[in-house]
Amino acid sequence: MCKIQCFLIVLLVDILVFLGLFVGFSEERMIAWNFEAGYLGFLFIAIANFFSLKKSIAKKLEGMQDLEIGEKKKRRFSHLVLGAQIFSSWLRILAYILLFLSLFFLMHFEQFVLWAYVCGIGISLFVVVLLQFWNLKKQ
């Protein structure tokens, strides 16, 4: 239930702020696109990190059921493998590629506006934390 509601809230905040910037700064519309790049870039990275961490924790729990308690060497190695799995998630790599491509595009065409980009990251972070707090409050 929260997945759909949370997605709609994130999308609504994105659309409202984007339209506000697009209309408010009609002479410099790249401000809205900088906000969008920061907002969506951070949001994709946060979602990719969540899914990769969720997947690796599920694998770790399955592995813990199979391991015996006395095998510490395998545990150390499994921690190393777990860290590598979290780092090398394809979804996470794709999210970072999209972030860097948006930054490259904005900088290459000399349209990068730092304050709008940072506002996009900040608002995205605020919305994600607020939704997580709201979700925990409901439980």
TINU-55155 format. One record per atom (N, C-alpha, C): y, x, z; residue number from 1; atom name; residue in three letters. Coordinates in Angstrom, 3 decimals. Last residue first. Layout:
BEGIN
[[Y; X; Z]; NUM; CA; ALA],
...
This chain:
BEGIN
[[2.160; 3.422; 11.338]; 139; N; GLN],
[[0.815; 3.589; 11.891]; 139; CA; GLN],
[[0.921; 3.575; 13.379]; 139; C; GLN],
[[4.863; 3.337; 10.899]; 138; N; LYS],
[[4.079; 2.132; 10.630]; 138; CA; LYS],
[[2.692; 2.221; 11.253]; 138; C; LYS],
[[5.607; 5.962; 11.414]; 137; N; LYS],
[[6.098; 4.915; 12.313]; 137; CA; LYS],
[[5.282; 3.633; 12.144]; 137; C; LYS],
[[4.558; 7.275; 9.229]; 136; N; LEU],
[[3.994; 7.543; 10.551]; 136; CA; LEU],
[[4.402; 6.472; 11.555]; 136; C; LEU],
[[6.248; 6.210; 7.246]; 135; N; ASN],
[[4.806; 5.985; 7.162]; 135; CA; ASN],
[[4.138; 6.233; 8.516]; 135; C; ASN],
[[8.716; 7.216; 8.076]; 134; N; TRP],
[[8.513; 5.767; 8.003]; 134; CA; TRP],
[[7.024; 5.421; 7.991]; 134; C; TRP],
[[8.238; 9.949; 7.724]; 133; N; PHE],
[[8.557; 9.428; 9.052]; 133; CA; PHE],
[[8.306; 7.926; 9.113]; 133; C; PHE],
[[7.877; 9.958; 4.951]; 132; N; GLN],
[[6.786; 10.389; 5.823]; 132; CA; GLN],
[[7.006; 9.871; 7.243]; 132; C; GLN],
[[10.403; 9.105; 4.123]; 131; N; LEU],
[[9.230; 8.279; 3.824]; 131; CA; LEU],
[[8.036; 8.664; 4.693]; 131; C; LEU],
[[11.940; 11.283; 5.058]; 130; N; LEU],
[[12.191; 9.932; 5.559]; 130; CA; LEU],
[[10.996; 9.010; 5.302]; 130; C; LEU],
[[10.903; 13.364; 3.490]; 129; N; VAL],
[[10.769; 13.408; 4.949]; 129; CA; VAL],
[[10.967; 12.020; 5.554]; 129; C; VAL],
[[11.634; 12.433; 0.919]; 128; N; VAL],
[[10.230; 12.702; 1.240]; 128; CA; VAL],
[[10.014; 12.703; 2.754]; 128; C; VAL],
[[14.435; 12.266; 1.163]; 127; N; VAL],
[[13.657; 11.058; 0.865]; 127; CA; VAL],
[[12.187; 11.261; 1.230]; 127; C; VAL],
[[15.100; 14.972; 1.642]; 126; N; PHE],
[[15.440; 13.939; 2.622]; 126; CA; PHE],
[[14.598; 12.680; 2.405]; 126; C; PHE],
[[14.244; 16.159; -0.762]; 125; N; LEU],
[[13.645; 16.554; 0.514]; 125; CA; LEU],
[[13.885; 15.488; 1.578]; 125; C; LEU],
[[16.014; 14.876; -2.518]; 124; N; SER],
[[14.569; 14.721; -2.681]; 124; CA; SER],
[[13.840; 15.075; -1.386]; 124; C; SER],
[[18.433; 15.834; -1.570]; 123; N; ILE],
[[18.160; 14.394; -1.501]; 123; CA; ILE],
[[16.667; 14.124; -1.660]; 123; C; ILE],
[[18.094; 18.610; -2.109]; 122; N; GLY],
[[18.320; 18.104; -0.753]; 122; CA; GLY],
[[18.002; 16.627; -0.612]; 122; C; GLY],
[[17.803; 18.711; -4.893]; 121; N; ILE],
[[16.736; 19.214; -4.027]; 121; CA; ILE],
[[16.874; 18.630; -2.626]; 121; C; ILE],
[[20.298; 17.605; -5.630]; 120; N; GLY],
[[19.045; 16.992; -6.069]; 120; CA; GLY],
[[17.875; 17.423; -5.208]; 120; C; GLY],
[[22.031; 19.486; -4.511]; 119; N; CYS],
[[22.053; 18.095; -4.020]; 119; CA; CYS],
[[20.776; 17.363; -4.428]; 119; C; CYS],
[[21.414; 21.655; -6.144]; 118; N; VAL],
[[21.070; 21.725; -4.721]; 118; CA; VAL],
[[21.101; 20.331; -4.090]; 118; C; VAL],
[[22.484; 20.668; -8.549]; 117; N; TYR],
[[21.072; 21.035; -8.462]; 117; CA; TYR],
[[20.613; 21.049; -7.004]; 117; C; TYR],
[[25.162; 20.398; -7.900]; 116; N; ALA],
[[24.405; 19.206; -8.295]; 116; CA; ALA],
[[22.902; 19.465; -8.183]; 116; C; ALA],
[[25.858; 23.051; -7.347]; 115; N; TRP],
[[25.961; 22.042; -6.285]; 115; CA; TRP],
[[25.184; 20.772; -6.628]; 115; C; TRP],
[[25.414; 24.422; -9.841]; 114; N; LEU],
[[24.640; 24.716; -8.638]; 114; CA; LEU],
[[24.692; 23.589; -7.615]; 114; C; LEU],
[[24.859; 23.610; -12.983]; 113; N; VAL],
[[25.847; 23.311; -11.940]; 113; CA; VAL],
[[25.100; 23.385; -10.609]; 113; C; VAL],
[[24.315; 24.899; -16.175]; 112; N; PHE],
[[23.825; 24.851; -14.798]; 112; CA; PHE],
[[24.982; 24.638; -13.829]; 112; C; PHE],
[[24.761; 25.250; -18.807]; 111; N; GLN],
[[25.084; 23.931; -18.270]; 111; CA; GLN],
[[24.672; 23.791; -16.802]; 111; C; GLN],
[[24.035; 27.257; -20.676]; 110; N; GLU],
[[25.194; 27.413; -19.791]; 110; CA; GLU],
[[25.689; 26.069; -19.255]; 110; C; GLU],
[[21.644; 27.184; -21.905]; 109; N; PHE],
[[22.740; 26.491; -22.578]; 109; CA; PHE],
[[24.012; 26.454; -21.727]; 109; C; PHE],
[[20.199; 28.591; -19.982]; 108; N; HIS],
[[20.292; 29.103; -21.349]; 108; CA; HIS],
[[21.455; 28.460; -22.101]; 108; C; HIS],
[[20.274; 26.986; -17.718]; 107; N; MET],
[[20.989; 28.267; -17.721]; 107; CA; MET],
[[21.174; 28.812; -19.131]; 107; C; MET],
[[18.734; 24.762; -18.500]; 106; N; LEU],
[[20.104; 24.580; -18.022]; 106; CA; LEU],
[[20.902; 25.882; -18.068]; 106; C; LEU],
[[16.303; 26.040; -19.223]; 105; N; PHE],
[[17.044; 25.224; -20.179]; 105; CA; PHE],
[[18.501; 25.081; -19.761]; 105; C; PHE],
[[15.567; 27.234; -16.791]; 104; N; PHE],
[[15.819; 28.059; -17.970]; 104; CA; PHE],
[[16.648; 27.296; -18.996]; 104; C; PHE],
[[15.180; 24.945; -15.186]; 103; N; LEU],
[[16.211; 25.931; -14.845]; 103; CA; LEU],
[[16.568; 26.795; -16.047]; 103; C; LEU],
[[13.040; 23.800; -16.583]; 102; N; SER],
[[14.303; 23.060; -16.457]; 102; CA; SER],
[[15.444; 23.998; -16.080]; 102; C; SER],
[[11.143; 25.839; -16.281]; 101; N; LEU],
[[11.606; 25.458; -17.617]; 101; CA; LEU],
[[12.914; 24.680; -17.557]; 101; C; LEU],
[[10.780; 25.829; -13.517]; 100; N; PHE],
[[11.385; 27.002; -14.156]; 100; CA; PHE],
[[11.855; 26.703; -15.573]; 100; C; PHE],
[[9.614; 23.257; -13.204]; 99; N; LEU],
[[10.842; 23.619; -12.501]; 99; CA; LEU],
[[11.537; 24.787; -13.191]; 99; C; LEU],
[[7.298; 23.509; -14.779]; 98; N; LEU],
[[8.320; 22.512; -15.127]; 98; CA; LEU],
[[9.654; 22.822; -14.455]; 98; C; LEU],
[[6.005; 25.510; -13.284]; 97; N; ILE],
[[6.381; 25.766; -14.683]; 97; CA; ILE],
[[7.455; 24.783; -15.123]; 97; C; ILE],
[[5.550; 24.146; -10.892]; 96; N; TYR],
[[6.467; 25.295; -10.905]; 96; CA; TYR],
[[6.901; 25.641; -12.328]; 96; C; TYR],
[[3.722; 22.227; -11.834]; 95; N; ALA],
[[4.991; 21.800; -11.230]; 95; CA; ALA],
[[5.999; 22.943; -11.221]; 95; C; ALA],
[[1.594; 23.868; -12.668]; 94; N; LEU],
[[2.311; 23.052; -13.651]; 94; CA; LEU],
[[3.667; 22.597; -13.111]; 94; C; LEU],
[[0.789; 24.836; -10.180]; 93; N; ILE],
[[1.282; 25.767; -11.196]; 93; CA; ILE],
[[2.077; 25.016; -12.252]; 93; C; ILE],
[[-0.090; 22.424; -9.034]; 92; N; ARG],
[[1.026; 23.171; -8.439]; 92; CA; ARG],
[[1.631; 24.145; -9.441]; 92; C; ARG],
[[-2.224; 21.806; -10.681]; 91; N; LEU],
[[-1.113; 20.868; -10.564]; 91; CA; LEU],
[[0.126; 21.560; -9.999]; 91; C; LEU],
[[-3.926; 23.934; -10.214]; 90; N; TRP],
[[-3.344; 23.740; -11.548]; 90; CA; TRP],
[[-2.146; 22.804; -11.512]; 90; C; TRP],
[[-3.730; 26.081; -7.463]; 89; N; SER],
[[-3.944; 24.717; -7.924]; 89; CA; SER],
[[-3.231; 24.516; -9.263]; 89; C; SER],
[[-3.613; 28.541; -6.173]; 88; N; SER],
[[-3.886; 28.480; -7.608]; 88; CA; SER],
[[-4.211; 27.076; -8.114]; 88; C; SER],
[[-3.158; 28.193; -3.432]; 87; N; PHE],
[[-2.149; 28.846; -4.255]; 87; CA; PHE],
[[-2.367; 28.575; -5.738]; 87; C; PHE],
[[-5.487; 26.963; -2.549]; 86; N; ILE],
[[-4.211; 26.270; -2.375]; 86; CA; ILE],
[[-3.173; 26.858; -3.312]; 86; C; ILE],
[[-7.349; 28.946; -3.180]; 85; N; GLN],
[[-7.451; 27.627; -3.808]; 85; CA; GLN],
[[-6.148; 26.862; -3.690]; 85; C; GLN],
[[-6.536; 31.024; -1.521]; 84; N; ALA],
[[-6.475; 31.203; -2.973]; 84; CA; ALA],
[[-6.556; 29.867; -3.694]; 84; C; ALA],
[[-7.075; 29.879; 0.978]; 83; N; GLY],
[[-5.705; 30.244; 0.611]; 83; CA; GLY],
[[-5.547; 30.431; -0.882]; 83; C; GLY],
[[-9.876; 29.642; 0.728]; 82; N; LEU],
[[-9.050; 28.452; 0.926]; 82; CA; LEU],
[[-7.599; 28.733; 0.548]; 82; C; LEU],
[[-10.625; 32.323; 0.588]; 81; N; VAL],
[[-10.864; 31.452; -0.564]; 81; CA; VAL],
[[-10.013; 30.196; -0.468]; 81; C; VAL],
[[-9.915; 33.084; 3.176]; 80; N; LEU],
[[-9.305; 33.742; 2.025]; 80; CA; LEU],
[[-9.457; 32.880; 0.777]; 80; C; LEU],
[[-11.609; 31.447; 4.639]; 79; N; HIS],
[[-10.154; 31.307; 4.814]; 79; CA; HIS],
[[-9.418; 31.943; 3.642]; 79; C; HIS],
[[-14.063; 32.442; 3.819]; 78; N; SER],
[[-13.709; 31.077; 3.419]; 78; CA; SER],
[[-12.221; 30.813; 3.629]; 78; C; SER],
[[-14.028; 34.932; 5.033]; 77; N; PHE],
[[-14.005; 34.859; 3.578]; 77; CA; PHE],
[[-13.606; 33.463; 3.109]; 77; C; PHE],
[[-14.187; 34.061; 7.658]; 76; N; ARG],
[[-13.031; 34.845; 7.213]; 76; CA; ARG],
[[-12.909; 34.789; 5.697]; 76; C; ARG],
[[-16.671; 32.743; 7.531]; 75; N; ARG],
[[-15.454; 31.996; 7.855]; 75; CA; ARG],
[[-14.217; 32.754; 7.387]; 75; C; ARG],
[[-18.447; 34.778; 7.046]; 74; N; LYS],
[[-18.271; 33.748; 6.025]; 74; CA; LYS],
[[-17.010; 32.937; 6.282]; 74; C; LYS],
[[-18.208; 36.091; 9.473]; 73; N; LYS],
[[-17.815; 36.762; 8.232]; 73; CA; LYS],
[[-17.594; 35.753; 7.120]; 73; C; LYS],
[[-19.249; 34.351; 11.381]; 72; N; LYS],
[[-17.806; 34.589; 11.356]; 72; CA; LYS],
[[-17.364; 35.260; 10.061]; 72; C; LYS],
[[-21.580; 32.319; 12.003]; 71; N; GLU],
[[-21.288; 33.128; 10.818]; 71; CA; GLU],
[[-19.782; 33.347; 10.685]; 71; C; GLU],
[[-22.333; 30.551; 14.075]; 70; N; GLY],
[[-22.312; 31.990; 14.314]; 70; CA; GLY],
[[-21.897; 32.856; 13.141]; 70; C; GLY],
[[-22.473; 27.894; 13.149]; 69; N; ILE],
[[-21.363; 28.300; 14.013]; 69; CA; ILE],
[[-21.257; 29.824; 14.108]; 69; C; ILE],
[[-23.122; 27.394; 9.657]; 68; N; GLU],
[[-23.575; 27.512; 11.038]; 68; CA; GLU],
[[-22.442; 28.109; 11.860]; 68; C; GLU],
[[-21.865; 25.050; 7.254]; 67; N; LEU],
[[-21.919; 26.372; 7.881]; 67; CA; LEU],
[[-22.521; 26.305; 9.275]; 67; C; LEU],
[[-21.637; 22.398; 6.480]; 66; N; ASP],
[[-22.781; 23.159; 6.004]; 66; CA; ASP],
[[-22.945; 24.501; 6.715]; 66; C; ASP],
[[-19.297; 21.533; 7.562]; 65; N; GLN],
[[-20.501; 20.799; 7.924]; 65; CA; GLN],
[[-21.743; 21.589; 7.531]; 65; C; GLN],
[[-17.500; 23.188; 6.323]; 64; N; MET],
[[-17.731; 23.360; 7.762]; 64; CA; MET],
[[-18.978; 22.621; 8.212]; 64; C; MET],
[[-17.435; 22.193; 3.719]; 63; N; GLY],
[[-18.021; 23.502; 3.976]; 63; CA; GLY],
[[-18.324; 23.732; 5.444]; 63; C; GLY],
[[-16.085; 19.812; 4.114]; 62; N; GLU],
[[-17.453; 19.776; 3.595]; 62; CA; GLU],
[[-18.165; 21.087; 3.874]; 62; C; GLU],
[[-13.650; 20.864; 4.975]; 61; N; LEU],
[[-14.434; 20.017; 5.877]; 61; CA; LEU],
[[-15.881; 19.902; 5.416]; 61; C; LEU],
[[-12.865; 22.209; 2.640]; 60; N; LYS],
[[-13.084; 22.963; 3.873]; 60; CA; LYS],
[[-13.924; 22.151; 4.854]; 60; C; LYS],
[[-12.491; 20.101; 0.893]; 59; N; LYS],
[[-13.536; 21.087; 0.616]; 59; CA; LYS],
[[-13.884; 21.879; 1.866]; 59; C; LYS],
[[-10.343; 18.863; 2.199]; 58; N; ALA],
[[-11.593; 18.122; 2.003]; 58; CA; ALA],
[[-12.748; 19.079; 1.717]; 58; C; ALA],
[[-8.468; 20.898; 1.985]; 57; N; ILE],
[[-8.923; 20.493; 3.314]; 57; CA; ILE],
[[-10.230; 19.712; 3.211]; 57; C; ILE],
[[-8.094; 20.953; -0.781]; 56; N; SER],
[[-8.682; 22.117; -0.127]; 56; CA; SER],
[[-9.158; 21.787; 1.288]; 56; C; SER],
[[-6.954; 18.410; -1.216]; 55; N; LYS],
[[-8.217; 18.771; -1.862]; 55; CA; LYS],
[[-8.883; 19.947; -1.145]; 55; C; LYS],
[[-4.596; 18.628; 0.261]; 54; N; LYS],
[[-5.559; 17.570; 0.575]; 54; CA; LYS],
[[-6.938; 17.912; 0.006]; 54; C; LYS],
[[-3.338; 20.721; -1.101]; 53; N; LEU],
[[-3.715; 20.892; 0.297]; 53; CA; LEU],
[[-4.756; 19.855; 0.715]; 53; C; LEU],
[[-2.956; 19.526; -3.586]; 52; N; SER],
[[-3.781; 20.731; -3.496]; 52; CA; SER],
[[-4.222; 20.980; -2.062]; 52; C; SER],
[[-1.304; 17.325; -2.897]; 51; N; PHE],
[[-2.628; 17.099; -3.466]; 51; CA; PHE],
[[-3.514; 18.335; -3.379]; 51; C; PHE],
[[0.970; 18.677; -1.833]; 50; N; PHE],
[[0.229; 17.695; -1.042]; 50; CA; PHE],
[[-1.185; 17.517; -1.586]; 50; C; PHE],
[[1.807; 20.214; -4.006]; 49; N; ASN],
[[1.373; 20.868; -2.771]; 49; CA; ASN],
[[0.552; 19.921; -1.909]; 49; C; ASN],
[[2.514; 18.132; -5.766]; 48; N; ALA],
[[1.438; 19.059; -6.128]; 48; CA; ALA],
[[0.915; 19.792; -4.896]; 48; C; ALA],
[[4.651; 16.992; -4.340]; 47; N; ILE],
[[3.456; 16.188; -4.631]; 47; CA; ILE],
[[2.272; 17.092; -4.967]; 47; C; ILE],
[[6.441; 19.165; -4.324]; 46; N; ALA],
[[5.970; 18.581; -3.063]; 46; CA; ALA],
[[4.693; 17.771; -3.277]; 46; C; ALA],
[[6.846; 19.515; -7.072]; 45; N; ILE],
[[6.251; 20.595; -6.284]; 45; CA; ILE],
[[5.708; 20.052; -4.966]; 45; C; ILE],
[[8.052; 17.075; -7.738]; 44; N; PHE],
[[6.776; 17.441; -8.349]; 44; CA; PHE],
[[6.082; 18.541; -7.557]; 44; C; PHE],
[[10.406; 17.292; -6.165]; 43; N; LEU],
[[9.458; 16.207; -5.932]; 43; CA; LEU],
[[8.084; 16.536; -6.520]; 43; C; LEU],
[[11.739; 19.477; -7.294]; 42; N; PHE],
[[11.264; 19.548; -5.916]; 42; CA; PHE],
[[10.208; 18.481; -5.644]; 42; C; PHE],
[[12.153; 18.364; -9.888]; 41; N; GLY],
[[11.465; 19.637; -9.694]; 41; CA; GLY],
[[10.907; 19.762; -8.290]; 41; C; GLY],
[[13.638; 16.047; -9.401]; 40; N; LEU],
[[12.269; 15.924; -9.909]; 40; CA; LEU],
[[11.480; 17.218; -9.743]; 40; C; LEU],
[[16.015; 17.275; -8.343]; 39; N; TYR],
[[15.302; 16.193; -7.652]; 39; CA; TYR],
[[13.846; 16.133; -8.103]; 39; C; TYR],
[[16.803; 19.171; -10.279]; 38; N; GLY],
[[16.519; 19.564; -8.901]; 38; CA; GLY],
[[15.675; 18.539; -8.171]; 38; C; GLY],
[[17.103; 17.520; -12.550]; 37; N; ALA],
[[16.205; 18.678; -12.589]; 37; CA; ALA],
[[15.839; 19.126; -11.178]; 37; C; ALA],
[[19.037; 15.694; -11.638]; 36; N; GLU],
[[17.701; 15.219; -12.018]; 36; CA; GLU],
[[16.695; 16.368; -12.038]; 36; C; GLU],
[[21.261; 17.344; -11.309]; 35; N; PHE],
[[20.695; 16.639; -10.163]; 35; CA; PHE],
[[19.255; 16.233; -10.456]; 35; C; PHE],
[[21.579; 18.056; -13.986]; 34; N; ASN],
[[21.281; 19.086; -12.993]; 34; CA; ASN],
[[20.681; 18.468; -11.735]; 34; C; ASN],
[[22.247; 15.573; -15.062]; 33; N; TRP],
[[21.000; 16.205; -15.493]; 33; CA; TRP],
[[20.603; 17.345; -14.556]; 33; C; TRP],
[[24.699; 15.125; -13.817]; 32; N; ALA],
[[23.589; 14.201; -13.558]; 32; CA; ALA],
[[22.256; 14.830; -13.958]; 32; C; ALA],
[[26.124; 17.204; -14.966]; 31; N; ILE],
[[25.968; 17.165; -13.509]; 31; CA; ILE],
[[24.794; 16.255; -13.151]; 31; C; ILE],
[[26.365; 16.635; -17.595]; 30; N; MET],
[[25.330; 17.600; -17.236]; 30; CA; MET],
[[25.144; 17.679; -15.723]; 30; C; MET],
[[28.549; 15.075; -18.000]; 29; N; ARG],
[[27.277; 14.383; -17.765]; 29; CA; ARG],
[[26.151; 15.344; -17.393]; 29; C; ARG],
[[31.564; 15.145; -17.516]; 28; N; GLU],
[[30.558; 16.203; -17.386]; 28; CA; GLU],
[[29.224; 15.565; -17.021]; 28; C; GLU],
[[32.830; 12.718; -17.844]; 27; N; GLU],
[[33.236; 13.846; -18.680]; 27; CA; GLU],
[[32.187; 14.956; -18.664]; 27; C; GLU],
[[31.687; 11.033; -15.963]; 26; N; SER],
[[31.453; 10.732; -17.375]; 26; CA; SER],
[[31.873; 11.878; -18.288]; 26; C; SER],
[[30.772; 10.906; -13.213]; 25; N; PHE],
[[31.222; 12.133; -13.865]; 25; CA; PHE],
[[31.008; 11.988; -15.365]; 25; C; PHE],
[[29.925; 8.265; -12.756]; 24; N; GLY],
[[31.031; 8.839; -11.999]; 24; CA; GLY],
[[31.615; 10.093; -12.618]; 24; C; GLY],
[[27.704; 7.912; -14.424]; 23; N; VAL],
[[28.905; 7.098; -14.638]; 23; CA; VAL],
[[30.118; 7.738; -13.960]; 23; C; VAL],
[[25.978; 9.862; -13.424]; 22; N; PHE],
[[26.186; 9.752; -14.868]; 22; CA; PHE],
[[27.461; 8.971; -15.176]; 22; C; PHE],
[[25.928; 9.379; -10.690]; 21; N; LEU],
[[26.490; 10.636; -11.189]; 21; CA; LEU],
[[26.817; 10.543; -12.672]; 21; C; LEU],
[[24.737; 6.819; -10.736]; 20; N; GLY],
[[26.022; 7.040; -10.084]; 20; CA; GLY],
[[26.695; 8.313; -10.562]; 20; C; GLY],
[[22.310; 7.377; -12.021]; 19; N; LEU],
[[23.295; 6.504; -12.679]; 19; CA; LEU],
[[24.681; 6.656; -12.061]; 19; C; LEU],
[[21.182; 9.050; -10.017]; 18; N; PHE],
[[21.389; 9.532; -11.380]; 18; CA; PHE],
[[22.439; 8.692; -12.103]; 18; C; PHE],
[[21.047; 7.312; -7.828]; 17; N; VAL],
[[21.899; 8.503; -7.749]; 17; CA; VAL],
[[22.179; 9.045; -9.146]; 17; C; VAL],
[[19.274; 5.337; -8.899]; 16; N; LEU],
[[20.605; 4.989; -8.396]; 16; CA; LEU],
[[21.538; 6.200; -8.349]; 16; C; LEU],
[[16.960; 6.818; -9.593]; 15; N; ILE],
[[17.710; 6.081; -10.620]; 15; CA; ILE],
[[19.126; 5.770; -10.148]; 15; C; ILE],
[[16.174; 7.866; -7.067]; 14; N; ASP],
[[16.441; 8.732; -8.212]; 14; CA; ASP],
[[17.313; 8.029; -9.246]; 14; C; ASP],
[[15.747; 5.540; -5.584]; 13; N; VAL],
[[16.767; 6.505; -5.152]; 13; CA; VAL],
[[17.155; 7.403; -6.315]; 13; C; VAL],
[[13.624; 4.451; -7.127]; 12; N; LEU],
[[14.885; 3.728; -6.973]; 12; CA; LEU],
[[16.017; 4.661; -6.543]; 12; C; LEU],
[[11.595; 6.382; -6.784]; 11; N; LEU],
[[12.120; 6.089; -8.116]; 11; CA; LEU],
[[13.471; 5.386; -8.044]; 11; C; LEU],
[[11.168; 6.171; -4.033]; 10; N; VAL],
[[11.565; 7.457; -4.623]; 10; CA; VAL],
[[12.192; 7.237; -5.993]; 10; C; VAL],
[[10.379; 3.466; -3.919]; 9; N; ILE],
[[11.566; 3.923; -3.193]; 9; CA; ILE],
[[12.076; 5.236; -3.771]; 9; C; ILE],
[[8.041; 3.493; -5.476]; 8; N; LEU],
[[9.180; 2.668; -5.887]; 8; CA; LEU],
[[10.468; 3.090; -5.184]; 8; C; LEU],
[[6.432; 5.200; -3.930]; 7; N; PHE],
[[6.786; 5.564; -5.297]; 7; CA; PHE],
[[8.003; 4.784; -5.776]; 7; C; PHE],
[[6.208; 3.656; -1.610]; 6; N; CYS],
[[6.861; 4.968; -1.556]; 6; CA; CYS],
[[7.288; 5.415; -2.944]; 6; C; CYS],
[[4.803; 1.429; -2.615]; 5; N; GLN],
[[6.127; 1.267; -2.014]; 5; CA; GLN],
[[6.884; 2.590; -1.991]; 5; C; GLN],
[[2.436; 2.691; -3.459]; 4; N; ILE],
[[3.265; 1.961; -4.418]; 4; CA; ILE],
[[4.677; 1.795; -3.879]; 4; C; ILE],
[[1.557; 3.849; -1.041]; 3; N; LYS],
[[1.695; 4.649; -2.254]; 3; CA; LYS],
[[2.616; 3.966; -3.252]; 3; C; LYS],
[[1.260; 1.897; 0.843]; 2; N; CYS],
[[2.452; 2.737; 0.926]; 2; CA; CYS],
[[2.637; 3.562; -0.338]; 2; C; CYS],
[[-1.184; 0.819; 0.000]; 1; N; MET],
[[0.000; 0.000; 0.000]; 1; CA; MET],
[[1.254; 0.868; 0.000]; 1; C; MET],
